[in-house]
Amino acid sequence: MTPLLLFLLCITPASGFGAPRAPLISGQESTSRLFVFGLGYVGARLAREMDESPGWAVAGTVISLSLASSIPPSVRVFEFDACPAAPKLLDPQGLCFLRRATHVLISIPPMDGYDPVVDLYRSELLKNCACLRWLGYLSSTSVYGDRQGAWVTEDDEVRPVTSKALARVRAEQAWMELRQCMPDRPLLCRVFRLAGIYGPDRNALTTLRKGMSGAQGGGSLPRLDGDSFVSRIHVEDIIRILRCSMDETVETGTEVEIYNVADNRPASRLEVFSFAARLLGDESILSNYHHAPSASTNAHHFPSTSPRALSRRARRPESKRVSNKKMRKLLSESKAALASLNLRHPTFIEGLCSILKDEKADIEQKNLENNS
């Protein structure tokens, strides 16, 4: 493809979903350009927030353009599906934006044990993305496996106990190795090990309401384990951490870093759902749930990663407390104005209260609109 043709593709709006979206290059060039692989629960929120920030141009991927209705028209959206049976790769305009991106975030989980993005676009990132300054990968704290309630930090070895967690470990390694292949470039690589994500429409309140309304049977709802510790993080705080990291430069940060992204209070599922039930004013709903047996207290060495061993251990509840000390240090040292507030939802208590408050405000607003 000639440079002239590539340029024309960049400035020509694509025939996408809904209203026409902004061209890739406007009359006033953006100084920072974010490309998000996977505009899902986290990726779409980051895209919307950065799209509202001065000096940023934003693009991202969805499996189908029919899923892009909630994305602002000013965010460029491209189809990308790495399904082995029928892969759908970036079109020339999507490839053009990727090549000009200063920041790339990968929020697509591994597929069939491998990371589809690093496999499909490794060569592109190495050879043609000269503007790239920041590379972020959203992983999971599941890579630590079961620690019988002990604290884990980024320095602890990984102990994946499921095939999905093992795939996460391999993906992390692939992205960090990719960074090592570009020793002469001013590029930061960041791996974010996310704790259990919750937020609007994805939280204990929503789950309990389904049980109260009979939308699901109690047997299909989460087992309420009172002994196993689980770490969590509100989606708004994930965005806060990502924004702070994206403000880092090669002068202020090391080339490769891993961050645990979790709030300040690990808690059992029983504790969280009990609090949610009190907020809803119906603690009796908890009687519909199965209570999991106590977690095993037998210590084990680094586990086998055979499929049979992974499947056997996956049936046991994991228990660990994820340290966020390194993440909080990033927040405290960030120059971003939003960092001064630290975590907006330091524990599940503030998080669930905030969600319920926002839900009530939305209902009141809709009632006002209907009565006007």
C-alpha positions as a Markdown table, in Angstrom:
| # | Residue | x | y | z |
|---|---|---|---|---|
| 1 | Met | 0.0 | 0.0 | 0.0 |
| 2 | Thr | 1.5 | 3.3 | -1.0 |
| 3 | Pro | 1.8 | 6.2 | 1.5 |
| 4 | Leu | -0.7 | 8.3 | -0.5 |
| 5 | Leu | -3.3 | 5.6 | -0.5 |
| 6 | Leu | -2.8 | 5.0 | 3.2 |
| 7 | Phe | -3.2 | 8.8 | 3.9 |
| 8 | Leu | -6.4 | 8.9 | 1.8 |
| 9 | Leu | -7.8 | 6.0 | 3.8 |
| 10 | Cys | -7.0 | 7.7 | 7.0 |
| 11 | Ile | -8.9 | 10.9 | 6.2 |
| 12 | Thr | -11.9 | 9.2 | 4.5 |
| 13 | Pro | -14.7 | 8.3 | 7.0 |
| 14 | Ala | -15.6 | 4.6 | 7.0 |
| 15 | Ser | -19.2 | 3.4 | 6.3 |
| 16 | Gly | -19.7 | 2.1 | 9.8 |
| 17 | Phe | -22.6 | 1.7 | 12.2 |
| 18 | Gly | -25.0 | 4.6 | 12.9 |
| 19 | Ala | -24.1 | 8.2 | 12.5 |
| 20 | Pro | -20.8 | 9.0 | 10.6 |
| 21 | Arg | -17.8 | 9.0 | 12.9 |
| 22 | Ala | -15.0 | 11.6 | 13.0 |
| 23 | Pro | -12.2 | 11.2 | 10.4 |
| 24 | Leu | -9.0 | 9.7 | 11.7 |
| 25 | Ile | -7.1 | 12.9 | 11.1 |
| 26 | Ser | -8.7 | 16.2 | 11.7 |
| 27 | Gly | -7.5 | 19.7 | 10.8 |
| 28 | Gln | -6.0 | 20.0 | 14.2 |
| 29 | Glu | -3.8 | 17.0 | 14.9 |
| 30 | Ser | -4.2 | 15.3 | 18.3 |
| 31 | Thr | -1.0 | 15.0 | 20.3 |
| 32 | Ser | -2.0 | 11.6 | 21.8 |
| 33 | Arg | -3.8 | 8.8 | 20.1 |
| 34 | Leu | -5.3 | 5.8 | 22.0 |
| 35 | Phe | -6.2 | 2.5 | 20.4 |
| 36 | Val | -8.1 | 0.0 | 22.5 |
| 37 | Phe | -8.3 | -3.7 | 21.5 |
| 38 | Gly | -11.7 | -4.6 | 22.9 |
| 39 | Leu | -14.3 | -1.9 | 23.7 |
| 40 | Gly | -15.9 | -4.0 | 26.5 |
| 41 | Tyr | -16.8 | -3.2 | 30.1 |
| 42 | Val | -13.5 | -1.6 | 30.8 |
| 43 | Gly | -12.2 | -0.6 | 27.4 |
| 44 | Ala | -15.4 | 1.3 | 26.4 |
| 45 | Arg | -15.3 | 3.3 | 29.6 |
| 46 | Leu | -11.7 | 4.3 | 29.1 |
| 47 | Ala | -12.4 | 5.2 | 25.4 |
| 48 | Arg | -15.3 | 7.5 | 26.5 |
| 49 | Glu | -13.2 | 9.2 | 29.2 |
| 50 | Met | -10.2 | 9.8 | 27.0 |
| 51 | Asp | -12.4 | 11.0 | 24.1 |
| 52 | Glu | -13.5 | 13.8 | 26.4 |
| 53 | Ser | -9.9 | 14.7 | 27.3 |
| 54 | Pro | -8.3 | 17.6 | 25.4 |
| 55 | Gly | -5.6 | 16.5 | 22.9 |
| 56 | Trp | -6.7 | 12.9 | 22.6 |
| 57 | Ala | -8.0 | 11.0 | 19.6 |
| 58 | Val | -9.5 | 7.5 | 20.4 |
| 59 | Ala | -10.2 | 4.4 | 18.5 |
| 60 | Gly | -11.0 | 0.8 | 19.4 |
| 61 | Thr | -12.4 | -2.6 | 18.3 |
| 62 | Val | -15.6 | -4.5 | 18.6 |
| 63 | Ile | -16.6 | -7.9 | 17.3 |
| 64 | Ser | -19.4 | -6.4 | 15.4 |
| 65 | Leu | -20.3 | -2.8 | 14.6 |
| 66 | Ser | -23.8 | -3.5 | 15.9 |
| 67 | Leu | -22.3 | -3.4 | 19.4 |
| 68 | Ala | -20.9 | 0.1 | 19.0 |
| 69 | Ser | -24.2 | 2.0 | 19.6 |
| 70 | Ser | -23.1 | 3.1 | 23.1 |
| 71 | Ile | -19.7 | 4.4 | 21.9 |
| 72 | Pro | -19.5 | 8.2 | 21.2 |
| 73 | Pro | -19.5 | 9.0 | 17.5 |
| 74 | Ser | -16.2 | 10.8 | 17.9 |
| 75 | Val | -14.5 | 7.5 | 18.8 |
| 76 | Arg | -13.4 | 5.5 | 15.8 |
| 77 | Val | -14.7 | 2.0 | 15.9 |
| 78 | Phe | -13.4 | -1.0 | 13.9 |
| 79 | Glu | -14.4 | -4.6 | 13.7 |
| 80 | Phe | -11.9 | -7.1 | 14.9 |
| 81 | Asp | -12.6 | -10.8 | 15.8 |
| 82 | Ala | -9.8 | -13.3 | 16.2 |
| 83 | Cys | -12.1 | -16.3 | 16.3 |
| 84 | Pro | -10.0 | -19.0 | 14.6 |
| 85 | Ala | -13.0 | -20.3 | 12.6 |
| 86 | Ala | -13.7 | -17.0 | 11.0 |
| 87 | Pro | -11.2 | -14.3 | 11.9 |
| 88 | Lys | -12.0 | -10.7 | 11.1 |
| 89 | Leu | -8.9 | -8.5 | 11.0 |
| 90 | Leu | -8.6 | -4.7 | 11.1 |
| 91 | Asp | -9.5 | -2.9 | 7.9 |
| 92 | Pro | -7.0 | -0.5 | 6.3 |
| 93 | Gln | -8.4 | 2.5 | 8.3 |
| 94 | Gly | -8.1 | 0.6 | 11.6 |
| 95 | Leu | -4.6 | -0.4 | 10.7 |
| 96 | Cys | -3.8 | 3.2 | 9.9 |
| 97 | Phe | -4.9 | 4.4 | 13.3 |
| 98 | Leu | -3.0 | 1.6 | 15.0 |
| 99 | Arg | 0.2 | 2.6 | 13.2 |
| 100 | Arg | -0.3 | 6.2 | 14.4 |
| 101 | Ala | -1.3 | 5.3 | 18.0 |
| 102 | Thr | 0.8 | 6.7 | 20.9 |
| 103 | His | -1.0 | 4.4 | 23.4 |
| 104 | Val | -2.4 | 0.9 | 22.9 |
| 105 | Leu | -4.5 | -1.0 | 25.4 |
| 106 | Ile | -5.3 | -4.7 | 25.1 |
| 107 | Ser | -8.4 | -5.7 | 27.0 |
| 108 | Ile | -9.3 | -8.8 | 24.9 |
| 109 | Pro | -8.8 | -12.0 | 26.9 |
| 110 | Pro | -6.8 | -15.0 | 25.6 |
| 111 | Met | -8.6 | -17.3 | 23.1 |
| 112 | Asp | -7.8 | -21.1 | 23.0 |
| 113 | Gly | -4.9 | -20.6 | 25.3 |
| 114 | Tyr | -3.2 | -17.8 | 23.4 |
| 115 | Asp | -3.4 | -14.0 | 23.0 |
| 116 | Pro | -4.9 | -13.2 | 19.6 |
| 117 | Val | -3.7 | -9.6 | 19.5 |
| 118 | Val | 0.0 | -10.3 | 20.1 |
| 119 | Asp | -0.1 | -13.2 | 17.7 |
| 120 | Leu | -1.8 | -11.3 | 14.9 |
| 121 | Tyr | -0.2 | -7.8 | 15.3 |
| 122 | Arg | 3.3 | -8.5 | 16.8 |
| 123 | Ser | 5.0 | -7.8 | 13.5 |
| 124 | Glu | 2.9 | -4.6 | 12.9 |
| 125 | Leu | 3.7 | -3.2 | 16.4 |
| 126 | Leu | 7.4 | -4.0 | 15.9 |
| 127 | Lys | 7.8 | -2.6 | 12.4 |
| 128 | Asn | 5.2 | 0.1 | 11.8 |
| 129 | Cys | 4.1 | 1.7 | 15.1 |
| 130 | Ala | 6.9 | 4.2 | 15.5 |
| 131 | Cys | 4.7 | 6.6 | 17.5 |
| 132 | Leu | 3.9 | 4.1 | 20.2 |
| 133 | Arg | 4.9 | 5.3 | 23.7 |
| 134 | Trp | 2.7 | 3.2 | 26.0 |
| 135 | Leu | 1.5 | -0.4 | 25.8 |
| 136 | Gly | -1.0 | -1.8 | 28.4 |
| 137 | Tyr | -2.3 | -5.3 | 28.9 |
| 138 | Leu | -5.3 | -6.1 | 31.1 |
| 139 | Ser | -4.6 | -9.4 | 32.9 |
| 140 | Ser | -6.1 | -10.9 | 36.0 |
| 141 | Thr | -5.1 | -11.7 | 39.6 |
| 142 | Ser | -6.1 | -15.3 | 38.8 |
| 143 | Val | -2.5 | -15.8 | 37.8 |
| 144 | Tyr | -1.6 | -16.0 | 41.5 |
| 145 | Gly | -3.9 | -19.0 | 42.1 |
| 146 | Asp | -4.9 | -20.1 | 45.5 |
| 147 | Arg | -2.9 | -18.7 | 48.5 |
| 148 | Gln | -5.1 | -19.9 | 51.4 |
| 149 | Gly | -5.9 | -16.3 | 52.3 |
| 150 | Ala | -2.3 | -15.0 | 52.2 |
| 151 | Trp | -1.3 | -11.7 | 50.7 |
| 152 | Val | 0.2 | -11.6 | 47.3 |
| 153 | Thr | 2.3 | -8.8 | 45.6 |
| 154 | Glu | 3.6 | -8.3 | 42.2 |
| 155 | Asp | 6.9 | -9.9 | 43.3 |
| 156 | Asp | 5.3 | -13.3 | 44.1 |
| 157 | Glu | 5.5 | -16.1 | 41.6 |
| 158 | Val | 2.5 | -17.0 | 39.6 |
| 159 | Arg | 0.6 | -20.2 | 40.3 |
| 160 | Pro | -2.2 | -20.5 | 37.8 |
| 161 | Val | -4.8 | -23.2 | 38.8 |
| 162 | Thr | -7.0 | -22.9 | 35.7 |
| 163 | Ser | -6.4 | -23.1 | 32.0 |
| 164 | Lys | -7.7 | -19.5 | 31.6 |
| 165 | Ala | -5.2 | -18.3 | 34.3 |
| 166 | Leu | -2.4 | -20.2 | 32.6 |
| 167 | Ala | -3.3 | -18.5 | 29.3 |
| 168 | Arg | -3.1 | -15.1 | 31.1 |
| 169 | Val | 0.4 | -15.9 | 32.3 |
| 170 | Arg | 1.5 | -16.7 | 28.7 |
| 171 | Ala | -0.1 | -13.5 | 27.4 |
| 172 | Glu | 1.7 | -11.4 | 30.0 |
| 173 | Gln | 5.0 | -13.0 | 29.1 |
| 174 | Ala | 4.3 | -12.4 | 25.3 |
| 175 | Trp | 3.6 | -8.7 | 25.8 |
| 176 | Met | 6.6 | -8.1 | 28.0 |
| 177 | Glu | 8.9 | -10.1 | 25.6 |
| 178 | Leu | 7.6 | -7.9 | 22.8 |
| 179 | Arg | 8.8 | -4.9 | 24.7 |
| 180 | Gln | 12.2 | -6.4 | 25.1 |
| 181 | Cys | 12.4 | -6.7 | 21.3 |
| 182 | Met | 12.3 | -2.9 | 21.0 |
| 183 | Pro | 15.3 | -1.9 | 23.2 |
| 184 | Asp | 15.9 | 1.4 | 21.4 |
| 185 | Arg | 12.4 | 2.7 | 21.6 |
| 186 | Pro | 11.0 | 5.0 | 24.3 |
| 187 | Leu | 8.2 | 2.6 | 25.1 |
| 188 | Leu | 6.6 | 1.7 | 28.4 |
| 189 | Cys | 4.9 | -1.7 | 28.8 |
| 190 | Arg | 2.4 | -2.1 | 31.6 |
| 191 | Val | 0.7 | -5.3 | 32.8 |
| 192 | Phe | -2.4 | -4.7 | 35.0 |
| 193 | Arg | -3.5 | -7.7 | 37.0 |
| 194 | Leu | -7.1 | -6.8 | 37.7 |
| 195 | Ala | -9.0 | -8.1 | 40.7 |
| 196 | Gly | -12.7 | -9.0 | 40.5 |
| 197 | Ile | -14.3 | -6.2 | 38.5 |
| 198 | Tyr | -17.6 | -4.7 | 39.6 |
| 199 | Gly | -19.5 | -1.6 | 38.7 |
| 200 | Pro | -22.9 | -0.5 | 37.2 |
| 201 | Asp | -25.0 | -3.5 | 36.1 |
| 202 | Arg | -22.2 | -5.8 | 37.3 |
| 203 | Asn | -22.3 | -6.1 | 41.1 |
| 204 | Ala | -23.8 | -7.9 | 44.1 |
| 205 | Leu | -26.9 | -5.7 | 44.1 |
| 206 | Thr | -27.7 | -6.7 | 40.5 |
| 207 | Thr | -27.2 | -10.3 | 41.3 |
| 208 | Leu | -29.4 | -10.2 | 44.4 |
| 209 | Arg | -32.2 | -8.5 | 42.5 |
| 210 | Lys | -32.2 | -11.3 | 40.0 |
| 211 | Gly | -32.6 | -13.7 | 42.8 |
| 212 | Met | -35.3 | -11.7 | 44.5 |
| 213 | Ser | -37.3 | -11.4 | 41.2 |
| 214 | Gly | -36.9 | -15.1 | 40.4 |
| 215 | Ala | -35.0 | -14.4 | 37.2 |
| 216 | Gln | -32.5 | -17.1 | 38.1 |
| 217 | Gly | -32.6 | -20.1 | 40.4 |
| 218 | Gly | -30.5 | -19.9 | 43.6 |
| 219 | Gly | -28.4 | -22.9 | 42.3 |
| 220 | Ser | -27.2 | -20.8 | 39.3 |
| 221 | Leu | -26.1 | -17.9 | 41.4 |
| 222 | Pro | -22.6 | -17.5 | 43.0 |
| 223 | Arg | -21.8 | -19.7 | 46.0 |
| 224 | Leu | -21.4 | -17.6 | 49.1 |
| 225 | Asp | -18.1 | -18.7 | 50.6 |
| 226 | Gly | -17.5 | -17.1 | 54.0 |
| 227 | Asp | -13.9 | -18.3 | 54.4 |
| 228 | Ser | -12.2 | -17.4 | 51.1 |
| 229 | Phe | -10.9 | -13.9 | 50.6 |
| 230 | Val | -11.6 | -12.2 | 47.2 |
| 231 | Ser | -10.1 | -8.9 | 46.1 |
| 232 | Arg | -12.2 | -6.5 | 44.0 |
| 233 | Ile | -11.9 | -3.3 | 42.1 |
| 234 | His | -14.6 | -0.8 | 40.9 |
| 235 | Val | -14.4 | -0.2 | 37.2 |
| 236 | Glu | -14.1 | 3.6 | 37.7 |
| 237 | Asp | -10.9 | 3.0 | 39.7 |
| 238 | Ile | -9.5 | 0.8 | 37.0 |
| 239 | Ile | -9.9 | 3.8 | 34.6 |
| 240 | Arg | -8.3 | 6.0 | 37.2 |
| 241 | Ile | -5.2 | 3.7 | 37.4 |
| 242 | Leu | -5.0 | 3.4 | 33.6 |
| 243 | Arg | -5.1 | 7.2 | 33.2 |
| 244 | Cys | -2.3 | 7.7 | 35.7 |
| 245 | Ser | -0.2 | 5.1 | 34.0 |
| 246 | Met | -0.8 | 6.6 | 30.6 |
| 247 | Asp | 0.7 | 9.8 | 32.0 |
| 248 | Glu | 4.0 | 8.1 | 32.7 |
| 249 | Thr | 6.9 | 8.7 | 30.5 |
| 250 | Val | 10.2 | 7.0 | 29.9 |
| 251 | Glu | 11.8 | 9.7 | 32.1 |
| 252 | Thr | 9.5 | 8.9 | 35.1 |
| 253 | Gly | 8.9 | 5.1 | 34.7 |
| 254 | Thr | 10.8 | 1.9 | 34.0 |
| 255 | Glu | 10.3 | 0.1 | 30.8 |
| 256 | Val | 8.2 | -2.8 | 32.1 |
| 257 | Glu | 6.0 | -2.9 | 35.2 |
| 258 | Ile | 3.3 | -5.1 | 36.6 |
| 259 | Tyr | 0.6 | -3.6 | 38.8 |
| 260 | Asn | -2.0 | -5.3 | 40.9 |
| 261 | Val | -5.2 | -3.4 | 40.6 |
| 262 | Ala | -7.4 | -4.0 | 43.6 |
| 263 | Asp | -9.1 | -2.0 | 46.4 |
| 264 | Asn | -8.1 | -1.8 | 50.0 |
| 265 | Arg | -10.3 | -4.5 | 51.5 |
| 266 | Pro | -10.4 | -8.1 | 50.4 |
| 267 | Ala | -13.5 | -9.8 | 51.6 |
| 268 | Ser | -15.4 | -13.0 | 51.3 |
| 269 | Arg | -18.4 | -13.3 | 49.0 |
| 270 | Leu | -20.6 | -13.9 | 52.0 |
| 271 | Glu | -19.5 | -10.6 | 53.5 |
| 272 | Val | -20.1 | -8.6 | 50.3 |
| 273 | Phe | -23.5 | -10.2 | 49.5 |
| 274 | Ser | -24.6 | -9.7 | 53.1 |
| 275 | Phe | -23.9 | -6.0 | 52.9 |
| 276 | Ala | -25.6 | -5.8 | 49.6 |
| 277 | Ala | -28.7 | -7.5 | 51.0 |
| 278 | Arg | -28.8 | -5.0 | 53.9 |
| 279 | Leu | -28.6 | -2.1 | 51.4 |
| 280 | Leu | -31.6 | -3.6 | 49.6 |
| 281 | Gly | -33.5 | -4.2 | 52.9 |
| 282 | Asp | -34.0 | -7.9 | 52.5 |
| 283 | Glu | -31.3 | -10.1 | 54.2 |
| 284 | Ser | -33.6 | -13.1 | 53.8 |
| 285 | Ile | -32.7 | -13.4 | 50.2 |
| 286 | Leu | -29.3 | -14.9 | 51.2 |
| 287 | Ser | -31.1 | -18.1 | 52.3 |
| 288 | Asn | -31.7 | -18.9 | 48.6 |
| 289 | Tyr | -28.0 | -19.2 | 48.0 |
| 290 | His | -25.7 | -22.2 | 48.4 |
| 291 | His | -22.9 | -21.7 | 50.9 |
| 292 | Ala | -19.6 | -23.1 | 49.8 |
| 293 | Pro | -17.6 | -25.3 | 52.1 |
| 294 | Ser | -14.5 | -24.0 | 53.8 |
| 295 | Ala | -11.4 | -23.6 | 51.6 |
| 296 | Ser | -8.7 | -26.2 | 52.0 |
| 297 | Thr | -5.9 | -25.2 | 54.3 |
| 298 | Asn | -3.4 | -27.6 | 52.9 |
| 299 | Ala | -0.4 | -25.8 | 51.4 |
| 300 | His | 0.9 | -26.9 | 48.0 |
| 301 | His | 3.9 | -26.2 | 45.9 |
| 302 | Phe | 3.8 | -24.7 | 42.4 |
| 303 | Pro | 1.0 | -26.7 | 40.7 |
| 304 | Ser | 1.1 | -28.9 | 37.7 |
| 305 | Thr | -0.3 | -27.2 | 34.6 |
| 306 | Ser | -1.6 | -30.4 | 33.0 |
| 307 | Pro | -5.3 | -30.0 | 31.9 |
| 308 | Arg | -6.4 | -32.7 | 34.4 |
| 309 | Ala | -4.6 | -31.0 | 37.3 |
| 310 | Leu | -5.9 | -27.6 | 36.3 |
| 311 | Ser | -9.5 | -28.9 | 36.1 |
| 312 | Arg | -9.3 | -30.6 | 39.4 |
| 313 | Arg | -8.0 | -27.6 | 41.3 |
| 314 | Ala | -10.4 | -25.2 | 39.5 |
| 315 | Arg | -13.2 | -26.8 | 41.5 |
| 316 | Arg | -11.7 | -25.6 | 44.8 |
| 317 | Pro | -12.4 | -22.0 | 45.9 |
| 318 | Glu | -9.4 | -19.7 | 45.6 |
| 319 | Ser | -8.5 | -17.5 | 48.5 |
| 320 | Lys | -6.0 | -14.7 | 48.4 |
| 321 | Arg | -5.6 | -11.1 | 49.4 |
| 322 | Val | -4.1 | -8.9 | 46.7 |
| 323 | Ser | -1.8 | -6.1 | 47.8 |
| 324 | Asn | -2.4 | -2.8 | 46.1 |
| 325 | Lys | 0.6 | -1.0 | 47.6 |
| 326 | Lys | 2.4 | -0.5 | 44.3 |
| 327 | Met | -0.7 | 0.7 | 42.6 |
| 328 | Arg | -1.4 | 3.3 | 45.4 |
| 329 | Lys | 2.2 | 4.5 | 45.0 |
| 330 | Leu | 1.5 | 5.1 | 41.3 |
| 331 | Leu | -1.6 | 7.1 | 42.2 |
| 332 | Ser | 0.2 | 9.2 | 44.8 |
| 333 | Glu | 3.1 | 10.0 | 42.5 |
| 334 | Ser | 1.0 | 10.7 | 39.4 |
| 335 | Lys | 0.8 | 14.3 | 38.1 |
| 336 | Ala | -2.8 | 13.8 | 37.0 |
| 337 | Ala | -5.3 | 16.0 | 38.9 |
| 338 | Leu | -7.6 | 13.0 | 39.5 |
| 339 | Ala | -4.9 | 11.1 | 41.4 |
| 340 | Ser | -5.1 | 13.4 | 44.4 |
| 341 | Leu | -8.3 | 11.6 | 45.4 |
| 342 | Asn | -6.7 | 8.2 | 45.4 |
| 343 | Leu | -9.3 | 5.4 | 45.0 |
| 344 | Arg | -12.8 | 6.7 | 44.6 |
| 345 | His | -14.1 | 3.4 | 46.0 |
| 346 | Pro | -11.5 | 2.2 | 48.5 |
| 347 | Thr | -13.6 | -0.8 | 49.5 |
| 348 | Phe | -16.7 | -2.7 | 48.4 |
| 349 | Ile | -18.8 | -0.7 | 50.9 |
| 350 | Glu | -18.2 | 2.7 | 49.2 |
| 351 | Gly | -18.5 | 1.0 | 45.8 |
| 352 | Leu | -21.9 | -0.6 | 46.4 |
| 353 | Cys | -23.3 | 2.5 | 48.2 |
| 354 | Ser | -22.2 | 4.7 | 45.2 |
| 355 | Ile | -23.8 | 2.3 | 42.7 |
| 356 | Leu | -27.1 | 2.3 | 44.7 |
| 357 | Lys | -27.0 | 6.1 | 45.0 |
| 358 | Asp | -26.5 | 6.5 | 41.2 |
| 359 | Glu | -29.3 | 4.0 | 40.4 |
| 360 | Lys | -31.7 | 6.0 | 42.6 |
| 361 | Ala | -30.6 | 9.2 | 40.9 |
| 362 | Asp | -31.2 | 7.7 | 37.5 |
| 363 | Ile | -34.7 | 6.6 | 38.5 |
| 364 | Glu | -35.6 | 10.0 | 39.8 |
| 365 | Gln | -34.3 | 11.7 | 36.6 |
| 366 | Lys | -36.4 | 9.3 | 34.5 |
| 367 | Asn | -39.5 | 10.0 | 36.6 |
| 368 | Leu | -38.9 | 13.8 | 36.2 |
| 369 | Glu | -38.6 | 13.4 | 32.4 |
| 370 | Asn | -41.7 | 11.2 | 32.2 |
| 371 | Asn | -43.8 | 13.7 | 34.2 |
| 372 | Ser | -42.5 | 16.8 | 32.3 |
